Amino acid sequence: MIAVIDYGMGNLRSVENAFAHVGEQAIVTGDPKLVECADGVVLPGVGAFGDAMFNLRQIGMLEAIKRVARQGKPLLGICLGMQLLFSMSEEHGTHVGIGLIPGHVKRFRGNFKIPHVGWNDLRMAERHPLLEDVKTGDYVYFVHSYYVQPMDTKVILAATDYNGQVPAIVGRGNVFGIQFHPEKSGAIGLRMLENFAGICRKEVVS
């Protein structure tokens, strides 16, 4: 069973429905105990970084997420959820993140459209089970004004170009992040969620 964390900031039902579409059981929950019992955990998110961290602390979810990561269970952050996995964000001031992947969250700056909204192609950097049947040139759907800047670029599994390289998918051990919205990215996005579920099943068996 996959737990989709409900902390008041995310397209929860869309993610739940996307897992159901690929035949995987997912439950939306704000209960830290249920999250810790799950085979895998998804941290979605839409909104501001600071508000999200506040909400996670308020419902006792922050420590549960860290325990899940320490236990080696697969953890997937989506959009803002991916950014929360990092050390720090500059969104509306400076905010400390969960810190599972060293790095910072930066705002796009320049003479181009912000936020980044629309379909962009992926450029594979590393092969990984999360990316099975996903290839360079596949298009996915982004909506964001901030991007991650990892301390170690080896965590970047795939990138896209938006006036420069933007990490699109990251991975460090059992912790993964997807900057775009897989639940809105058609067959490619669904395939990645299916791949994540496969990683969760493999961890249970092993």
TORFI-293525 format. One record per atom (N, C-alpha, C, O, CB): x, y, z; residue in three letters. Coordinates in steps of 0.02 Angstrom, whole numbers, padded with zeros to 5 digits, always signed. Glycine has a CB too. Example, Ala and Ser with C-alpha at 12.3 -4.5 7.8 and 13.67 -1.06 7.14 Angstrom:
2
+00660-00284+00390ALA/+00615-00225+00390ALA/+00660-00165+00390ALA/+00712-00166+00423ALA/+00565-00224+00452ALA/+00642-00112+00354SER/+00684-00053+00357SER/+00645+00002+00394SER/+00670+00057+00402SER/+00704-00030+00286SER/
This chain:
206
+00042-00060+00000MET/+00000+00000+00000MET/+00044+00063+00000MET/+00093+00067+00036MET/-00048+00000+00061MET/+00025+00111-00041ILE/+00061+00174-00046ILE/+00021+00229-00011ILE/-00039+00236-00022ILE/+00073+00193-00121ILE/+00053+00266+00032ALA/+00021+00321+00068ALA/+00036+00387+00033ALA/+00094+00404+00021ALA/+00044+00324+00142ALA/-00017+00425+00016VAL/-00010+00492-00012VAL/-00024+00541+00045VAL/-00080+00543+00071VAL/-00060+00503-00073VAL/+00025+00580+00063ILE/+00020+00622+00123ILE/-00027+00682+00111ILE/-00018+00720+00064ILE/+00089+00647+00144ILE/-00076+00689+00155ASP/-00122+00745+00154ASP/-00102+00794+00209ASP/-00110+00781+00268ASP/-00196+00721+00165ASP/-00074+00851+00188TYR/-00057+00904+00235TYR/-00087+00970+00213TYR/-00064+01024+00230TYR/+00019+00910+00243TYR/-00142+00964+00172GLY/-00180+01023+00152GLY/-00152+01060+00093GLY/-00174+01116+00079GLY/-00185+01069+00208GLY/-00103+01031+00057MET/-00072+01068+00002MET/-00053+01021-00056MET/+00005+01007-00067MET/-00009+01104+00027MET/-00103+00998-00092GLY/-00084+00955-00149GLY/-00143+00930-00188GLY/-00200+00931-00165GLY/-00045+00897-00124GLY/-00129+00907-00249ASN/-00179+00875-00291ASN/-00186+00802-00270ASN/-00167+00757-00307ASN/-00160+00881-00367ASN/-00212+00792-00211LEU/-00211+00726-00180LEU/-00252+00675-00219LEU/-00228+00620-00233LEU/-00236+00730-00109LEU/-00312+00693-00236ARG/-00356+00645-00270ARG/-00330+00629-00340ARG/-00338+00573-00364ARG/-00428+00672-00274ARG/-00300+00678-00372SER/-00272+00666-00439SER/-00217+00614-00435SER/-00212+00570-00478SER/-00246+00731-00470SER/-00175+00619-00384VAL/-00121+00570-00375VAL/-00149+00502-00358VAL/-00128+00451-00385VAL/-00071+00594-00321VAL/-00197+00501-00311GLU/-00230+00439-00292GLU/-00261+00405-00353GLU/-00254+00344-00362GLU/-00283+00451-00238GLU/-00297+00444-00394ASN/-00330+00417-00453ASN/-00280+00392-00504ASN/-00293+00343-00539ASN/-00375+00469-00484ASN/-00223+00426-00509ALA/-00172+00405-00557ALA/-00144+00336-00538ALA/-00133+00294-00581ALA/-00115+00457-00560ALA/-00133+00326-00473PHE/-00110+00259-00451PHE/-00164+00207-00465PHE/-00148+00152-00487PHE/-00092+00260-00375PHE/-00226+00224-00452ALA/-00280+00177-00465ALA/-00284+00159-00539ALA/-00299+00102-00557ALA/-00347+00207-00442ALA/-00270+00208-00582HIS/-00272+00197-00654HIS/-00221+00144-00676HIS/-00233+00107-00724HIS/-00259+00262-00691HIS/-00164+00141-00641VAL/-00113+00091-00659VAL/-00119+00028-00615VAL/-00074-00014-00614VAL/-00042+00121-00652VAL/-00175+00024-00578GLY/-00188-00037-00540GLY/-00153-00042-00473GLY/-00143-00098-00448GLY/-00171-00094-00580GLY/-00134+00015-00445GLU/-00099+00015-00381GLU/-00142+00046-00326GLU/-00176+00095-00338GLU/-00033+00053-00386GLU/-00141+00015-00267GLN/-00179+00041-00210GLN/-00142+00098-00177GLN/-00084+00091-00157GLN/-00194-00015-00160GLN/-00175+00155-00171ALA/-00147+00212-00136ALA/-00201+00242-00092ALA/-00259+00245-00112ALA/-00118+00266-00185ALA/-00183+00264-00033ILE/-00230+00297+00012ILE/-00205+00367+00029ILE/-00145+00377+00038ILE/-00242+00255+00077ILE/-00251+00414+00033VAL/-00235+00482+00054VAL/-00243+00486+00129VAL/-00296+00468+00155VAL/-00280+00535+00017VAL/-00192+00508+00164THR/-00196+00509+00238THR/-00153+00565+00268THR/-00101+00583+00242THR/-00173+00442+00266THR/-00178+00591+00323GLY/-00140+00639+00362GLY/-00118+00609+00428GLY/-00098+00646+00474GLY/-00182+00701+00375GLY/-00121+00543+00434ASP/-00103+00508+00495ASP/-00030+00484+00491ASP/-00015+00441+00450ASP/-00151+00448+00507ASP/+00015+00511+00531PRO/+00085+00491+00528PRO/+00095+00416+00539PRO/+00141+00387+00510PRO/+00124+00528+00580PRO/+00054+00384+00580LYS/+00061+00312+00594LYS/+00047+00271+00531LYS/+00082+00223+00517LYS/+00015+00290+00651LYS/-00005+00291+00494LEU/-00020+00256+00431LEU/+00035+00265+00380LEU/+00052+00219+00343LEU/-00087+00281+00403LEU/+00063+00325+00379VAL/+00119+00339+00332VAL/+00179+00294+00348VAL/+00210+00267+00303VAL/+00140+00414+00337VAL/+00194+00286+00412GLU/+00251+00245+00430GLU/+00239+00170+00417GLU/+00287+00132+00410GLU/+00268+00255+00503GLU/+00177+00150+00414CYS/+00160+00080+00401CYS/+00158+00063+00326CYS/+00156+00005+00308CYS/+00094+00062+00433CYS/+00157+00114+00284ALA/+00149+00103+00212ALA/+00212+00072+00181ALA/+00266+00076+00210ALA/+00133+00169+00177ALA/+00202+00040+00123ASP/+00259+00011+00086ASP/+00299+00065+00050ASP/+00358+00057+00039ASP/+00233-00041+00036ASP/+00265+00119+00032GLY/+00297+00176+00000GLY/+00256+00238+00014GLY/+00197+00234+00030GLY/+00304+00164-00076GLY/+00288+00296+00008VAL/+00256+00359+00028VAL/+00264+00410-00028VAL/+00318+00417-00057VAL/+00285+00385+00095VAL/+00211+00447-00041VAL/+00213+00502-00090VAL/+00197+00567-00054VAL/+00148+00572-00017VAL/+00162+00490-00148VAL/+00240+00617-00065LEU/+00231+00684-00036LEU/+00216+00732-00094LEU/+00262+00757-00126LEU/+00294+00707+00005LEU/+00151+00745-00108PRO/+00135+00792-00162PRO/+00138+00863-00135PRO/+00158+00873-00078PRO/+00065+00777-00191PRO/+00120+00911-00175GLY/+00120+00979-00149GLY/+00107+01032-00201GLY/+00135+01029-00256GLY/+00184+00993-00115GLY/+00065+01080-00184VAL/+00053+01140-00224VAL/+00048+01198-00175VAL/+00009+01196-00128VAL/-00012+01134-00269VAL/+00088+01251-00186GLY/+00086+01308-00141GLY/+00155+01331-00121GLY/+00204+01320-00157GLY/+00046+01290-00080GLY/+00159+01362-00062ALA/+00221+01393-00039ALA/+00260+01346+00007ALA/+00231+01310+00048ALA/+00206+01459-00003ALA/+00326+01348+00000PHE/+00371+01305+00037PHE/+00363+01313+00113PHE/+00356+01264+00149PHE/+00443+01319+00017PHE/+00365+01376+00136GLY/+00361+01389+00208GLY/+00296+01365+00239GLY/+00295+01336+00293GLY/+00368+01462+00221GLY/+00240+01376+00204ASP/+00175+01353+00228ASP/+00174+01277+00232ASP/+00147+01248+00279ASP/+00119+01378+00183ASP/+00203+01245+00181ALA/+00203+01172+00179ALA/+00242+01143+00239ALA/+00219+01096+00271ALA/+00234+01147+00113ALA/+00300+01171+00253MET/+00340+01146+00309MET/+00303+01158+00375MET/+00305+01115+00419MET/+00409+01181+00311MET/+00269+01214+00381PHE/+00230+01228+00442PHE/+00175+01176+00450PHE/+00166+01149+00505PHE/+00199+01299+00438PHE/+00139+01161+00396ASN/+00085+01112+00400ASN/+00110+01043+00418ASN/+00079+01007+00458ASN/+00047+01110+00335ASN/+00166+01023+00388LEU/+00194+00957+00404LEU/+00212+00951+00478LEU/+00201+00899+00509LEU/+00256+00943+00360LEU/+00240+01005+00505ARG/+00257+01004+00577ARG/+00194+01001+00619ARG/+00191+00965+00669ARG/+00300+01066+00596ARG/+00143+01039+00600GLN/+00082+01045+00640GLN/+00047+00978+00648GLN/+00018+00964+00700GLN/+00035+01094+00608GLN/+00049+00936+00596ILE/+00014+00872+00600ILE/+00060+00814+00620ILE/+00040+00756+00617ILE/-00020+00857+00533ILE/+00121+00831+00639GLY/+00168+00780+00662GLY/+00196+00736+00606GLY/+00219+00681+00618GLY/+00135+00736+00712GLY/+00194+00762+00544MET/+00214+00722+00487MET/+00288+00727+00471MET/+00316+00682+00439MET/+00174+00742+00426MET/+00320+00780+00493LEU/+00390+00790+00475LEU/+00435+00734+00500LEU/+00475+00707+00461LEU/+00415+00857+00504LEU/+00428+00715+00562GLU/+00469+00660+00590GLU/+00450+00593+00559GLU/+00493+00550+00549GLU/+00461+00657+00666GLU/+00386+00585+00543ALA/+00365+00522+00511ALA/+00399+00515+00443ALA/+00420+00460+00425ALA/+00288+00521+00503ALA/+00403+00569+00405ILE/+00437+00566+00340ILE/+00510+00549+00348ILE/+00538+00509+00310ILE/+00429+00634+00303ILE/+00542+00579+00397LYS/+00613+00564+00409LYS/+00623+00491+00430LYS/+00672+00460+00410LYS/+00641+00611+00462LYS/+00577+00465+00470ARG/+00583+00395+00490ARG/+00574+00348+00431ARG/+00609+00298+00424ARG/+00532+00378+00545ARG/+00526+00364+00388VAL/+00515+00324+00327VAL/+00579+00322+00286VAL/+00598+00269+00262VAL/+00457+00354+00286VAL/+00611+00379+00278ALA/+00673+00382+00240ALA/+00728+00342+00273ALA/+00765+00305+00239ALA/+00695+00455+00231ALA/+00734+00347+00339ARG/+00786+00310+00375ARG/+00775+00235+00370ARG/+00823+00196+00369ARG/+00789+00331+00448ARG/+00713+00214+00368GLN/+00696+00143+00363GLN/+00709+00115+00294GLN/+00705+00054+00284GLN/+00624+00132+00383GLN/+00724+00157+00247GLY/+00738+00134+00179GLY/+00677+00123+00136GLY/+00682+00094+00082GLY/+00776+00071+00182GLY/+00619+00147+00159LYS/+00559+00140+00118LYS/+00560+00192+00061LYS/+00584+00248+00071LYS/+00495+00149+00162LYS/+00534+00174+00002PRO/+00533+00221-00053PRO/+00490+00283-00037PRO/+00433+00276-00013PRO/+00506+00187-00116PRO/+00517+00341-00050LEU/+00483+00404-00037LEU/+00488+00447-00100LEU/+00543+00458-00126LEU/+00515+00441+00025LEU/+00431+00472-00124LEU/+00428+00511-00185LEU/+00397+00578-00173LEU/+00339+00582-00151LEU/+00389+00473-00239LEU/+00434+00631-00187GLY/+00406+00699-00184GLY/+00386+00723-00253GLY/+00423+00712-00301GLY/+00457+00747-00153GLY/+00329+00755-00258ILE/+00303+00779-00322ILE/+00295+00855-00319ILE/+00263+00881-00273ILE/+00236+00745-00340ILE/+00323+00891-00368CYS/+00319+00964-00374CYS/+00346+00997-00310CYS/+00405+00991-00295CYS/+00246+00986-00389CYS/+00304+01033-00273LEU/+00326+01062-00210LEU/+00352+01008-00163LEU/+00399+01020-00125LEU/+00269+01101-00176LEU/+00322+00949-00166GLY/+00345+00893-00125GLY/+00417+00875-00138GLY/+00454+00857-00092GLY/+00302+00833-00136GLY/+00438+00879-00201MET/+00509+00868-00218MET/+00552+00921-00186MET/+00605+00906-00158MET/+00519+00866-00294MET/+00532+00984-00192GLN/+00572+01039-00164GLN/+00579+01034-00089GLN/+00631+01051-00061GLN/+00540+01106-00183GLN/+00527+01009-00055LEU/+00529+01002+00018LEU/+00582+00952+00040LEU/+00605+00955+00097LEU/+00462+00981+00044LEU/+00601+00907-00003LEU/+00651+00857+00014LEU/+00721+00887+00023LEU/+00765+00856+00053LEU/+00654+00803-00039LEU/+00730+00948-00001PHE/+00796+00980-00001PHE/+00809+01019+00064PHE/+00765+01025+00107PHE/+00804+01026-00061PHE/+00868+01045+00070SER/+00891+01076+00133SER/+00858+01143+00148SER/+00841+01157+00205SER/+00965+01084+00132SER/+00850+01184+00096MET/+00832+01254+00107MET/+00796+01281+00046MET/+00807+01259-00011MET/+00894+01296+00123MET/+00752+01331+00057SER/+00718+01365+00002SER/+00721+01440+00013SER/+00719+01464+00070SER/+00646+01342-00005SER/+00725+01477-00042GLU/+00724+01550-00038GLU/+00655+01578-00055GLU/+00648+01638-00066GLU/+00776+01579-00086GLU/+00604+01536-00056GLU/+00537+01559-00073GLU/+00507+01601-00016GLU/+00494+01575+00038GLU/+00491+01500-00089GLU/+00495+01665-00029HIS/+00467+01711+00020HIS/+00508+01711+00085HIS/+00480+01703+00139HIS/+00394+01692+00035HIS/+00573+01720+00079GLY/+00618+01718+00137GLY/+00658+01654+00135GLY/+00659+01619+00084GLY/+00578+01723+00203GLY/+00692+01638+00189THR/+00731+01578+00194THR/+00696+01527+00239THR/+00678+01543+00295THR/+00803+01593+00220THR/+00687+01467+00213HIS/+00652+01415+00251HIS/+00692+01350+00248HIS/+00719+01331+00196HIS/+00581+01405+00223HIS/+00695+01316+00305VAL/+00729+01252+00310VAL/+00682+01197+00285VAL/+00623+01195+00303VAL/+00752+01237+00383VAL/+00709+01153+00243GLY/+00670+01097+00217GLY/+00680+01034+00257GLY/+00709+01035+00311GLY/+00688+01085+00145GLY/+00656+00979+00231ILE/+00663+00914+00265ILE/+00735+00892+00267ILE/+00757+00860+00315ILE/+00619+00861+00231ILE/+00773+00908+00216GLY/+00845+00897+00216GLY/+00866+00826+00198GLY/+00920+00804+00219GLY/+00872+00913+00282GLY/+00826+00790+00160LEU/+00845+00722+00141LEU/+00892+00721+00081LEU/+00928+00673+00070LEU/+00782+00681+00125LEU/+00891+00775+00042ILE/+00937+00784-00014ILE/+00971+00851-00006ILE/+00936+00902-00007ILE/+00901+00778-00083ILE/+01037+00854+00003PRO/+01071+00918+00011PRO/+01064+00963-00050PRO/+01074+00941-00107PRO/+01146+00907+00026PRO/+01046+01025-00038GLY/+01038+01072-00093GLY/+00987+01126-00077GLY/+00956+01125-00023GLY/+01017+01036-00156GLY/+00979+01173-00123HIS/+00936+01230-00112HIS/+00882+01235-00166HIS/+00889+01209-00221HIS/+00977+01294-00109HIS/+00828+01270-00148VAL/+00774+01284-00195VAL/+00780+01358-00214VAL/+00779+01401-00170VAL/+00704+01267-00165VAL/+00787+01371-00279LYS/+00798+01439-00304LYS/+00740+01461-00348LYS/+00705+01420-00377LYS/+00864+01442-00344LYS/+00730+01527-00353ARG/+00679+01554-00397ARG/+00708+01566-00466ARG/+00765+01587-00473ARG/+00650+01620-00368ARG/+00667+01552-00517PHE/+00687+01570-00585PHE/+00697+01646-00587PHE/+00658+01684-00559PHE/+00634+01547-00637PHE/+00750+01667-00621ARG/+00762+01739-00631ARG/+00785+01750-00703ARG/+00826+01713-00729ARG/+00815+01766-00581ARG/+00758+01801-00734GLY/+00778+01817-00802GLY/+00720+01845-00842GLY/+00663+01850-00817GLY/+00805+01755-00836GLY/+00735+01862-00903ASN/+00685+01892-00947ASN/+00648+01838-00986ASN/+00654+01833-01048ASN/+00718+01942-00995ASN/+00612+01797-00950PHE/+00572+01745-00980PHE/+00511+01732-00936PHE/+00507+01758-00880PHE/+00614+01680-00990PHE/+00464+01693-00962LYS/+00400+01684-00927LYS/+00409+01645-00862LYS/+00437+01590-00862LYS/+00351+01648-00972LYS/+00386+01674-00807ILE/+00385+01642-00742ILE/+00314+01650-00713ILE/+00289+01706-00710ILE/+00440+01672-00693ILE/+00282+01596-00693PRO/+00307+01528-00684PRO/+00316+01490-00750PRO/+00290+01510-00803PRO/+00260+01489-00640PRO/+00354+01437-00746HIS/+00362+01390-00801HIS/+00299+01346-00802HIS/+00289+01306-00757HIS/+00427+01346-00794HIS/+00259+01354-00853VAL/+00197+01316-00859VAL/+00194+01285-00929VAL/+00198+01320-00979VAL/+00134+01361-00846VAL/+00188+01219-00931GLY/+00180+01187-00996GLY/+00220+01123-01003GLY/+00250+01099-00956GLY/+00198+01234-01051GLY/+00220+01098-01065TRP/+00252+01034-01080TRP/+00324+01045-01101TRP/+00338+01087-01144TRP/+00214+00997-01135TRP/+00370+01009-01070ASN/+00441+01011-01087ASN/+00467+00940-01093ASN/+00442+00894-01060ASN/+00481+01051-01036ASN/+00518+00931-01134ASP/+00547+00865-01143ASP/+00600+00849-01091ASP/+00633+00894-01065ASP/+00576+00858-01213ASP/+00606+00785-01076LEU/+00655+00761-01028LEU/+00720+00743-01062LEU/+00721+00723-01120LEU/+00628+00701-00990LEU/+00775+00751-01025ARG/+00841+00730-01047ARG/+00870+00685-00993ARG/+00887+00707-00938ARG/+00888+00792-01062ARG/+00876+00622-01010MET/+00899+00573-00961MET/+00973+00585-00943MET/+01015+00596-00986MET/+00890+00501-00989MET/+00987+00583-00878ALA/+01056+00589-00854ALA/+01081+00522-00828ALA/+01140+00506-00836ALA/+01061+00642-00799ALA/+01037+00483-00798GLU/+01054+00418-00769GLU/+00998+00369-00783GLU/+00939+00388-00785GLU/+01068+00423-00693GLU/+01016+00306-00792ARG/+00964+00254-00796ARG/+00946+00233-00725ARG/+00989+00229-00681ARG/+00989+00193-00838ARG/+00882+00219-00715HIS/+00858+00204-00648HIS/+00792+00167-00654HIS/+00755+00179-00702HIS/+00850+00268-00605HIS/+00775+00121-00607PRO/+00711+00086-00610PRO/+00650+00134-00613PRO/+00599+00116-00641PRO/+00704+00041-00550PRO/+00657+00193-00583LEU/+00602+00241-00585LEU/+00588+00264-00657LEU/+00532+00286-00672LEU/+00618+00302-00541LEU/+00638+00258-00700LEU/+00633+00284-00768LEU/+00627+00229-00820LEU/+00639+00240-00880LEU/+00693+00327-00784LEU/+00608+00170-00799GLU/+00599+00115-00847GLU/+00547+00134-00899GLU/+00492+00157-00882GLU/+00579+00050-00811GLU/+00564+00125-00963ASP/+00520+00143-01020ASP/+00509+00218-01027ASP/+00462+00238-01061ASP/+00453+00108-01012ASP/+00551+00258-00995VAL/+00550+00331-01005VAL/+00615+00349-01040VAL/+00668+00323-01022VAL/+00542+00369-00936VAL/+00612+00393-01089LYS/+00672+00407-01128LYS/+00679+00482-01142LYS/+00632+00520-01135LYS/+00669+00369-01195LYS/+00739+00501-01161THR/+00752+00570-01182THR/+00705+00589-01238THR/+00696+00551-01287THR/+00826+00578-01204THR/+00675+00647-01232GLY/+00628+00671-01282GLY/+00555+00663-01262GLY/+00511+00693-01293GLY/+00639+00636-01345GLY/+00542+00624-01210ASP/+00473+00617-01185ASP/+00451+00683-01152ASP/+00490+00715-01117ASP/+00467+00558-01135ASP/+00389+00702-01164TYR/+00363+00765-01138TYR/+00322+00755-01075TYR/+00283+00707-01069TYR/+00322+00801-01191TYR/+00330+00801-01027VAL/+00293+00800-00964VAL/+00271+00871-00947VAL/+00295+00919-00976VAL/+00336+00769-00906VAL/+00225+00877-00899TYR/+00192+00941-00886TYR/+00217+00974-00821TYR/+00212+00945-00767TYR/+00116+00931-00882TYR/+00244+01034-00828PHE/+00272+01072-00772PHE/+00228+01132-00753PHE/+00196+01163-00796PHE/+00343+01097-00790PHE/+00227+01147-00688VAL/+00198+01210-00663VAL/+00240+01230-00602VAL/+00230+01203-00548VAL/+00121+01203-00644VAL/+00287+01277-00610HIS/+00329+01297-00552HIS/+00366+01362-00566HIS/+00383+01378-00623HIS/+00379+01241-00534HIS/+00379+01398-00512SER/+00419+01460-00514SER/+00487+01451-00482SER/+00530+01494-00487SER/+00381+01516-00479SER/+00497+01394-00449TYR/+00560+01379-00413TYR/+00587+01312-00438TYR/+00550+01269-00462TYR/+00548+01377-00336TYR/+00652+01305-00432TYR/+00685+01243-00455TYR/+00737+01223-00404TYR/+00760+01264-00364TYR/+00717+01253-00525TYR/+00756+01159-00404VAL/+00805+01135-00355VAL/+00876+01141-00384VAL/+00887+01135-00444VAL/+00790+01062-00336VAL/+00922+01153-00338GLN/+00993+01157-00355GLN/+01030+01110-00307GLN/+01052+01132-00254GLN/+01020+01231-00351GLN/+01038+01046-00326PRO/+01070+00998-00281PRO/+01144+01014-00271PRO/+01177+01040-00315PRO/+01062+00927-00308PRO/+01169+00998-00211MET/+01241+01005-00199MET/+01281+00955-00240MET/+01335+00971-00264MET/+01256+00995-00124MET/+01253+00896-00249ASP/+01285+00844-00289ASP/+01243+00832-00351ASP/+01187+00807-00347ASP/+01293+00778-00248ASP/+01269+00850-00409THR/+01230+00844-00471THR/+01218+00771-00490THR/+01178+00758-00535THR/+01266+00879-00528THR/+01252+00724-00457LYS/+01241+00653-00472LYS/+01171+00630-00452LYS/+01149+00577-00474LYS/+01293+00611-00437LYS/+01136+00669-00410VAL/+01068+00649-00391VAL/+01018+00665-00447VAL/+00960+00642-00444VAL/+01047+00686-00327VAL/+01039+00703-00498ILE/+00993+00720-00553ILE/+00987+00660-00600ILE/+01035+00641-00633ILE/+01019+00783-00592ILE/+00927+00631-00603LEU/+00914+00574-00646LEU/+00892+00596-00716LEU/+00904+00562-00765LEU/+00861+00529-00615LEU/+00858+00654-00718ALA/+00836+00682-00782ALA/+00827+00757-00774ALA/+00812+00782-00719ALA/+00770+00649-00806ALA/+00837+00793-00828ALA/+00831+00866-00827ALA/+00788+00889-00886ALA/+00773+00850-00931ALA/+00900+00901-00829ALA/+00769+00952-00884THR/+00737+00983-00941THR/+00770+01050-00953THR/+00811+01072-00912THR/+00660+00991-00930THR/+00754+01082-01007ASP/+00784+01148-01022ASP/+00729+01201-01017ASP/+00679+01199-01053ASP/+00817+01149-01092ASP/+00741+01249-00973TYR/+00697+01308-00970TYR/+00742+01368-00956TYR/+00751+01388-00898TYR/+00641+01300-00915TYR/+00770+01396-01009ASN/+00821+01448-01004ASN/+00878+01425-00961ASN/+00903+01462-00918ASN/+00790+01513-00975ASN/+00899+01364-00972GLY/+00952+01331-00934GLY/+00929+01264-00908GLY/+00869+01249-00909GLY/+00974+01375-00876GLY/+00976+01223-00886GLN/+00958+01157-00862GLN/+00919+01161-00796GLN/+00939+01196-00750GLN/+01020+01114-00852GLN/+00864+01125-00794VAL/+00822+01122-00734VAL/+00814+01048-00714VAL/+00789+01008-00754VAL/+00751+01155-00747VAL/+00834+01029-00653PRO/+00824+00960-00631PRO/+00750+00942-00633PRO/+00709+00977-00603PRO/+00853+00948-00561PRO/+00733+00888-00667ALA/+00663+00867-00673ALA/+00648+00807-00629ALA/+00593+00801-00602ALA/+00647+00851-00745ALA/+00697+00763-00621ILE/+00689+00703-00580ILE/+00754+00694-00541ILE/+00809+00696-00570ILE/+00673+00639-00623ILE/+00749+00683-00476VAL/+00809+00671-00435VAL/+00800+00606-00395VAL/+00745+00583-00384VAL/+00821+00731-00386VAL/+00856+00579-00374GLY/+00854+00518-00334GLY/+00916+00512-00291GLY/+00972+00522-00315GLY/+00846+00457-00378GLY/+00906+00495-00228ARG/+00962+00483-00182ARG/+00942+00425-00137ARG/+00903+00433-00090ARG/+00979+00548-00140ARG/+00970+00366-00151GLY/+00950+00307-00114GLY/+00877+00291-00126GLY/+00856+00280-00183GLY/+00962+00317-00039GLY/+00839+00289-00072ASN/+00767+00273-00076ASN/+00723+00334-00081ASN/+00661+00329-00079ASN/+00747+00232-00016ASN/+00754+00393-00089VAL/+00717+00456-00092VAL/+00718+00484-00163VAL/+00772+00493-00192VAL/+00746+00508-00041VAL/+00659+00498-00190PHE/+00653+00522-00259PHE/+00611+00586-00262PHE/+00570+00599-00218PHE/+00622+00468-00304PHE/+00622+00625-00314GLY/+00582+00685-00324GLY/+00568+00695-00398GLY/+00610+00683-00440GLY/+00618+00746-00296GLY/+00507+00718-00412ILE/+00486+00734-00480ILE/+00459+00805-00480ILE/+00410+00820-00446ILE/+00432+00683-00507ILE/+00492+00850-00518GLN/+00472+00920-00518GLN/+00406+00932-00555GLN/+00367+00975-00536GLN/+00526+00963-00548GLN/+00395+00895-00608PHE/+00333+00903-00647PHE/+00276+00863-00614PHE/+00285+00833-00561PHE/+00343+00879-00720PHE/+00218+00865-00645HIS/+00160+00829-00618HIS/+00149+00765-00657HIS/+00122+00768-00712HIS/+00096+00874-00621HIS/+00169+00708-00631PRO/+00159+00645-00668PRO/+00085+00630-00679PRO/+00067+00599-00729PRO/+00192+00588-00632PRO/+00044+00650-00631GLU/-00028+00636-00637GLU/-00061+00677-00692GLU/-00119+00664-00711GLU/-00063+00650-00570GLU/-00025+00727-00720LYS/-00051+00768-00775LYS/-00009+00758-00838LYS/-00018+00796-00887LYS/-00051+00842-00755LYS/+00035+00709-00838SER/+00083+00701-00893SER/+00069+00640-00937SER/+00114+00612-00968SER/+00152+00695-00865SER/+00006+00621-00941GLY/-00013+00567-00986GLY/+00020+00501-00970GLY/+00034+00485-00913GLY/+00004+00587-01055GLY/+00032+00462-01023ALA/+00058+00394-01015ALA/+00127+00393-00984ALA/+00143+00347-00946ALA/+00060+00360-01083ALA/+00168+00444-00999ILE/+00236+00445-00970ILE/+00233+00455-00895ILE/+00268+00420-00858ILE/+00278+00501-01003ILE/+00191+00501-00872GLY/+00185+00512-00800GLY/+00157+00451-00765GLY/+00181+00433-00711GLY/+00141+00571-00787GLY/+00107+00420-00795LEU/+00078+00360-00765LEU/+00130+00304-00761LEU/+00132+00266-00712LEU/+00017+00337-00805LEU/+00171+00299-00812ARG/+00223+00248-00812ARG/+00272+00258-00754ARG/+00293+00209-00722ARG/+00262+00248-00880ARG/+00289+00320-00738MET/+00334+00333-00683MET/+00303+00316-00616MET/+00336+00290-00571MET/+00356+00406-00683MET/+00239+00330-00608LEU/+00204+00311-00546LEU/+00201+00235-00541LEU/+00208+00207-00486LEU/+00133+00341-00544LEU/+00189+00202-00596GLU/+00190+00129-00597GLU/+00259+00102-00578GLU/+00265+00053-00542GLU/+00168+00102-00665GLU/+00311+00134-00605ASN/+00379+00114-00588ASN/+00394+00123-00514ASN/+00426+00081-00482ASN/+00430+00154-00630ASN/+00369+00179-00486PHE/+00379+00191-00414PHE/+00344+00136-00373PHE/+00372+00111-00325PHE/+00352+00260-00394PHE/+00284+00119-00393ALA/+00248+00065-00359ALA/+00286-00001-00363ALA/+00287-00040-00315ALA/+00178+00056-00388ALA/+00318-00013-00420GLY/+00359-00073-00427GLY/+00419-00073-00381GLY/+00437-00125-00353GLY/+00383-00080-00498GLY/+00449-00014-00371ILE/+00504-00009-00324ILE/+00480-00024-00253ILE/+00514-00057-00214ILE/+00536+00062-00327ILE/+00420+00000-00236CYS/+00391-00013-00169CYS/+00379-00088-00160CYS/+00395-00114-00106CYS/+00324+00026-00161CYS/+00353-00121-00210ARG/+00340-00194-00205ARG/+00406-00232-00196ARG/+00410-00279-00158ARG/+00303-00220-00267ARG/+00457-00210-00233LYS/+00522-00244-00228LYS/+00551-00238-00158LYS/+00581-00286-00133LYS/+00570-00216-00280LYS/+00543-00180-00128GLU/+00569-00170-00060GLU/+00532-00215-00010GLU/+00563-00240+00037GLU/+00561-00096-00039GLU/+00467-00224-00020VAL/+00428-00267+00026VAL/+00452-00339+00020VAL/+00462-00373+00071VAL/+00352-00262+00009VAL/+00462-00363-00041VAL/+00484-00431-00052VAL/+00554-00443-00023VAL/+00566-00495+00007VAL/+00484-00447-00127VAL/+00599-00395-00033SER/+00668-00403-00010SER/+00671-00396+00065SER/+00725-00401+00094SER/+00714-00352-00044SER/
